[in-house]
Structures are given as structure tokens and as C-alpha cells.
Amino acid sequence: MRRKLSRPTLFAVVSLATLAAPTAIVACAVGTDRKEFGDNFADSATPDAAVFVDAASDSPIPPRDGAPPVDATPDATPPPVDAGQDQLSPPIDAAADTSPSCAGQVAIVSGDDTQLSAAIHTSGAWTTQAVAGASAASGPAVAALGAGFVAVFRAAGDALSSTTSSGTTWSAPVRVGAASARSTPALAITGTTAHLAFQEASFLYAYSPWNGAAWDAPTAIGAPQSFGFEAPSLVGVGASVIAGFGGSSEGPLYLQERTGAAWGAASSVTGTWVCGTNGGGGVSRCGGAPALLATGGATADLLAVHVDRATRILTSSTRAATTKTLTVHGPVGAGVTSDEEVFLAKAGPTRAVLTFRGQDGKGYAALVDLSGAAPSWSAPVALSSSTLASVPRVATGVCGDDAIATFVLAGGGVKILRLRGTTWGSEEAVGSAPAARFASIATRP
């Protein structure tokens, strides 16, 4: 059972985790050599005592129940997946994707720590705009809202800001209250409301909804306030929003639901072990926000994918639509690994696509069939033969595409790739978007 900190106690614990972090660093120690996608990623460390303490007594809680990580046996890892160009499917004729009769729109927000660019593809052409005074210190979040799009980004000095589009024109950036963020923000939409979740500089998780004209003042996620090493993810499921995170102890995956104006208690997914450490001191960074997807299914209404702490294997879980029971289903695929955040998007009524960056620095995508009692995954394919500058992201397709992925090449070029059926097309440049480090995507039909 997850226990949390009261705010006065939290800062002392967070400070220790930030400055010393002996538990997280030892547990995730994998040396300084970069691991490759598909190799053996099993760490021998066992779970340490949880960092959370009881708010009433401030006494440490017992260690985790010791449930072993999924597929942590080293000799069970198959040969590496070849990340070469020969994994790419035959290209799709891009001309078919740019029909001026299609009203669907694609928004790409990209940038780095000096600039931010926002592009919208509509009626067969890109319109690109530099957002004056904006930048992206980490991946921005973007979503369709009303008749346009909204993007939230971590600008200079970690200031959390946003911009909205009207037609193909983006507004000047607006600060989200006085909020500062440590990492990538997360957006979710329910009805006509946008919801924002982010990790404050103090590692605490905060939430703010868009009231139609501005962001409400950020408030705590949970009471006492939830927190962790990595930023939370967020998804809308029906009228509710759900945050996903691993906490500060690299323990199980937690899901926390907001219904109406209140957050419920966080629920853990038994048998999961989330990787989430900032690294340092010769220790490789691992983890990132888990991917969350509202499936719309009658059996399961939520799919989650996270990075396993010991193996780095991408692991999936679902939530039952009726009982809300959480079930871990195990690896996305044998040897399918990553050190970073991952992303999901629907690609049809009973199908979705997962995108991630492998430990070889290349981008991959895997399809999942959601029609059965458990998710059924295809083998990942390489999105590009090039090394990527950051994690690829994905959105549901428009204008005949099932899904569209975006990524930034190591040289800074911003690209998209379209999925039709099981075939990914060839790389397309995003209009006149300048070189960047991060890119995010959203679509509207």
C-alpha cells in the first residue's frame, strides 16, 4: 500500500534524494557504457526500502514485497533487434496524404533551449511560425482543443508556459501561473477541457485545468501531494483524468484518478517495478513518464506502458473497464528496451501504436491489438535508420493515415512518418521548421 509524505516532511526527503540519492543510484547502476536495444539489461540489484514515509508518524515504511521484475533473467533475452534501414516498410506515396479535400490537421511543436516553432499541416500544406520568446528545455506537450491546438512547454529558467492556435496562427506565450517545471509536462483532454500535469522543481506533482481563457492556479495532485523522480503522465478516460508515475522509490507503477474536482488515492499495479532515476555519478539515467492510453474498450479502458527498473524492458498493464482492477501483462516484446519516456496513440478502434527510443539511440514503433483479453504486440520496427535527438512521439492519424509519428534527427531535422495499415511511409520534413532537439505532435480530424 502506498504511503505518502506531508508537505513539511517531503522537502527533507526530496533534498536527500536529489543530492545523495544512494538508493536510486545504486539500484540503477549499469556503468557508463551505453546499452544497446536488445542486449541483456538485467541488473542484479534488488528493491530497496521505499522512500515514502507515513505522514502521521514520519516513520519509514517496510520494503516492497520483493516481487521480481518482469523477465529479469539474463539468459532469456533474445538476440538484439536489427535497427538497420532494412526494417523499414516500403514507403507510402506521400501524395495520397496531402489531399486538399481533407479537413484534418496535424500540429507539430518543436524546439530547443533557444527557440520554439509551431507548424500546422492543413489542406495539403504546412504553415510554420516561430513562437517569439519561447523555447523548449524538454519535450513540449501539445493537444487539440476547441477549434485549435494548445501547447505547453518548459521555457528558459524552467518557466512553464503555453501557446494556443487560432487557424494557423499561434499566440504569444503565456506563463502557467508562477509555475516552474523540472521536466516534460503532460496534457490530456476531456470534452472541451484541457488538463495539465507537471513535476515542480521540488519533485511534487501539480495539476491545472484550462478554464477557456487561461490556466487555473496549479494545485496538488493528491493529498498529501504525490511526487517522484520523474514527471507524471496524464490521460483522459471518460470524464476523469488519470496520472501515471513511479513515485520516488522506483517502486510499482502508480495510477491516480481525478473525478470531478478531487483526486483519489494512488493505486499501485502489483508486480511492476518502475525505473525512474536521473542518473549521475557514473550511473545511467533510466525511466521517464509511463505511456497512458484510453482504449475505449469494454474489457479494458486503460493501457499503460512503463520501463522496468531491472531489465529496462517495456512492460504493459491494463485497467479493467468495470472493476477498475489493474493487471500487469509483462513485456511488450522480448528484449524490447528503453531508458526513456514512451508514447501511445490509437491507430484504429481496437489498435494502438507505441513509440520509443531504443538504447541504440534510434526510434522504434510497435503495434498493439487491443481486441483480446490482453494486449497483443507486434515486433517493433525502426522508424528511421538515423540516430534521433530525442524520443519520438505519436498521434492518431487523419486524412487516411492510421497514425503519425514525429521525431528529430540527431542533426536537428524535424520529420514525420505516416502509418497506414502495417506500413510506415518515408520521412517527410515538417515545412520550414528549423533544427530542433524536441518535437511533439497532435491531430484533429
N, C-alpha and C positions, 0 to 999 in steps of 0.2 A: 504493500500500500504506500503511495507516495505521500511524503510529508514535506512541508514547505517552511520557509522562513518568514518571520515577521520582518517588516522593512528595517527596523533598527539593527537586527542581527545580520541581515543579508549583506550589508556592505562590508562587514568584517570578513565574512566568508568569501565573498567575491574578491576582495583585495588579496586574500591569500591565494585564491585560485589563479588570479591574474599574475601575481608577482612570483609566486613559487610554484604553484600547481604541481606538487610532487606526484599526486595520484594520477592525474591525467597524462602527464608527460611520461612517467614510467610505463603506464599501461599501453601507450600507443607507440612506444619506441620501436622504430623499424630501421634505424640507421639513416645515413644521409644519402644513400643511393636511391634514385627514383625507381619505384617498382613499375613493371610493365603490365599492361592489361592482359590478364590470362595467366600470369605466373602464380606461384604459391604465396598467398598473403597471410597465412595463419600466424598470428603472434602467440607466443606461449603464455603471455600474462593472463592471470585470472582476474575476475571482477574484484575491485577494491570496495571498501565500505562506502556507502553512499554519502554524498556531501550534504544532502538536505538534513536539517535538524528540526525538531519539533518546536513550533512557535511558542508553545506554552512553557516548556521546560528548558529549551535551548540545549537539550542533550542529544548526542548523536544517535541516529537510528541504526539498527543492525545492518549488516551487509546484505546485498541482494541474495536471492535464494540460490544463486550459483548455477542457474540454468545455462547449459552450454550454448555457445554461439552456433548459429546455423552453419553446417558444412565447414566446420573449422579444421577437419582432418587434412593435413598437408597432402598426403598421397592421393586424396580424392580429387584434387584439382586437375582438370584435363589440360592438354596442350594449349598454348595461347591462341587466341583468335587472330588471324592474319589481318592486320589493319591496312593492308595494301589497297591500291586502286581497284584490283580485280574483284573486290567485294561490292563495288557499286553496281546497282542495277542499271540496265540500259537507259539512256536519257529519254525524257519525255519531251515531246515537241512543245517548246515554251510558247509558241504562237497560240496554241489552244488555250493557254491560261490567261491571255490578255484580251479577251473579247470585250469590246466596249459596251456590249449589251448587258454585261453582268454588273449588278449594283453592289456586290460585295466589296469590302475594303480590308486592306492589310495595313497595319501600323507597325513601324519599326522605330524604336527609340534606341539610339546608340551613342556612345561617347567614351571619354576617359577623364582623367583628373584635370583636364584643361578646357573641355568643351562638351556640349551635348547637341545632338542632331535628332530631329524627329521627321520621319518620312511617312507619307500615306500613299498607298497604291490604289487607284480607283480609275475606272474607265480606261484601263489599259496603259496607264502611265503613272510614274512616281512624281510626287511633289515633295521636295525636301526643304527643310527650314532649319537654320541654326537657332537654337533657343538661347537668346542673349543672356549672359550672366549665369548660365547653368553649366554643370559638369557632372561626371559620374565617377565617384570614388569606388563604387562597386556596382553590380548589376542593377539597373533600374527595374521597376515593376510597371507594367502597362496593361490596361484593360479597357474594353468597350464600355462606355457609359452614356446613357441617353442617346443623343444623335451624334456623339463624337467619341473621343477617347480621353482617358486620364492616365498620366504617367507620374510616378513618384520616384525620386532619386536622392541619393546621398551626395550632396554637393561639397564644396570646399569647406573645411573645418567641421565636417561630419553633419552639417546642417541638413535636415530633412525637408525637401521642398517638392512642389508638384507643378505640373503644367497640364492644361486641358486643350482639346482641339475643338474648333468650330469650322466645319467644312474641312479644308486642308490647312488651316491656319492655327498655329499653337500660341497660347497665351504666354505672357511673361511669367517667370517662375514665382510661386507664392510659398512662403515658409509654412510648414505644418506647425502652428503654434511656435513654441521655442524649442521644439524637439531636436535632439541630435541622435544619430544612429551609429551603431558600430559596424553594420553590415547591410546586406541586401534587404530592402523592405519587401513586403508581400501584400498583394491586393486580391480581393475577392468581391464578387458581385452577387447580390440577392435582389431580385426585382429591379428597382430603379436606384438602389443604394449601393455605393462603393464602400468597402470596409478595408481599413489599413491596419496591418500589424507590423511591428518592428522591434528590434532589440536596442534598448537605450544604452548609453555609454557605460552605465552601471551594470550591464548584463540583464537588467529587468526587461520583461516583455510588456509592451504598451499597445493600445488599440485606439483608433479614431475612425468614426464614420464620416462620410461626406454628406453634408446637410443640404446640398443643392447649390450652395454658393461658396462654401468654404469647409475646411476640416474642423470638426469639433476638437476641443482641447483634449489631448491624449489622456487616457485613463488606464488603470492597471488591468492586465489580463489575470483574472483570478484574485482571490482574497484568502490568504496572503498572496502577493503578486508572484506569478510564475517567472522563472528565469532559467538561463542556461548558457553554455559556452557558445552556441551557435544561434543564429536568428531563427525565429519560428516561420513556418509556412502557414497559409491560410486558404480555405476553400469554402464556398457557399454550398450548402446541402439543404434544399428546400428553402425554408425561411430562416434557417440557422446558419451560423458561420462556425467553422471548426479550425482551431490552431493545432499544428503538429510540431513537436520538438523532442529533444532527447534529454532535457534537463541539464544540470551541471555536473552530474556524476557519471556520465556516459553509461547510464543505466538503460532501462527499457524505453521504447517509443511511447510517448505520451500524446494523447488527443484530448483537447479541451474545448467544449462546445458552448457557444453563446446563443441563448434563446431569448428573444425579446431584448430586455436591457440588462441581463445578468449573465455572468459566466458561471458555468457549473464547475464541479471538481474535475481535475485531470484524471483520465483513465489510462492505465498502462496496458500495453499489448504483451501478454505473457509470452516469454520465450524469445523476446527481441533484446538486442544489445546494441545501442546506437553509438556510432563513432562521432565524437564532436570535440576536437581539441585544436587550439590554434597553433600547436607545434612550438618550435623554438628549442634552443639548446641541443641541436643535432637531431631533434625528433621531427618526423614528417607530419605535416598537417593532415588531418583526416576529418571527414564529416561535412556538415552543411545541412541546411534545412531539408527535411524529407519532402518528397513529392506527394501531393494530395490531389485526388480526383473524385468529383461527384459522378458516379457511374450511371445514375438513373435507373438502376436495375431493381427488380422485385426481390431478388435474393440478397444482394449486397448493394448498399447505397454509397459506399466509400472504398476507394483503393488507395493504399499508401505504399510508398517505396522508400527505403532508407539504406544507408551504408552500415553494414555490420562492423562492429569495432575490431574484432579479432581477425576477420578474414578479408575485409573490405568488399565482400560480396554484396551486391544489391539484392535486397530482401523485400518481399511483398507481403502485405497484410490486407485484410478486408474487414469491414464492419457490416454485420447483418442488418438488413433494412428494417426488420420488425423488432427483434430483441436488442439490437444495438451491441451485440456481443462482438468482441474483437478477436480475430483469428490470424495467426501468422502462418503463411503458406510456404515460406522458405525462399530459396534463391530464385531470382529472375531467370538465371541460367548458370550452368556450371562454369566457374571461372569468370563470370561477368562482374567486374570490379570497378571501383572508382574511389577517389579520395574527396569528392566534392558534392555539392548540391545536385539534385537531379530534377527533371521536369516531366510532367504528364499532360496530355491533351486527348480529348475524344477524337476519334477518327471514324465515326460511324455509330449507329445505335448501340452495338454490342462490341465495339472495338476501340482501343486506345493505342497511343504511341508514347514510349518513354525515350527521352534523350539524355545523354550524359557524356562527360569527357572521361575517357579511359586514362589509366596511369601512364600510357604512352603519349599523352598529350593530344590524341585525335578524338574526333567526335563520333558518337555511335547512336543508333536508334534501334529499338526493339518494339515489335508489335505485340499486343496482348489481346486475346479473345476473352471477353467478359461474360459470355453466354452460359458458361458452366458453373458448377458449384465452387470451383476455384479458378483463379486466373491462369490462362494457358499462354505461355510466352514463346515467341519465335526467337531464333538466334539473332543477335544483334548484327547489323551491317554498318560499315563505315559510311559516314555522311560525306567525307572528303578525304582525299589522300594527303592533305596538308595538316600540319600541326595547328591547333587552334589557340587563340589568345585567351579564351575563357570558355565557360560551359555553354553548350548550345541549348537553345530554348525552342519550344514548340507550341503551336496553337492549332485549333480546329480549322480545317480548310474552308475556303469559299470558292465560288466560281468553278465548281467541278473538282477541286482538289479535296482529298480526304484530310490532309494535314499539311502544315507548312512549318518548316524548321528554319531558324536563323542562327548564324554563328559568325564569329570574327576570326579571320585567318591570322596566323602569327605575325604577318606583315601589316595587319591593320585593316584589310579589306572586309567590308560588311557584305555578307551573302545570304541568300535564301535558297531553300531546296523544297520542292513540292512533292507530295506523296499522292499517288493515285493507285488504288488497289494495294499491291505489294511492291510497287515500283517507285523509287525515288528518282526524280529528274536530275538534270545537270545544274550546277551552280549558277545563280543569277545575281548580278550586282544590284544593290539597293540604290537605284537612282544615282544621285550625286553625293551620297552620304560620304563624309570624309573618313579617313582612317580612324579607327577606334580600338578600344580594348573590350568593351562590353556591348551586347545588343540584346534587346528584348522584343517580344512580338505579341500582338493581339489582333483579332479579326472580328469583323461583323458581317453577317450575311446580307 
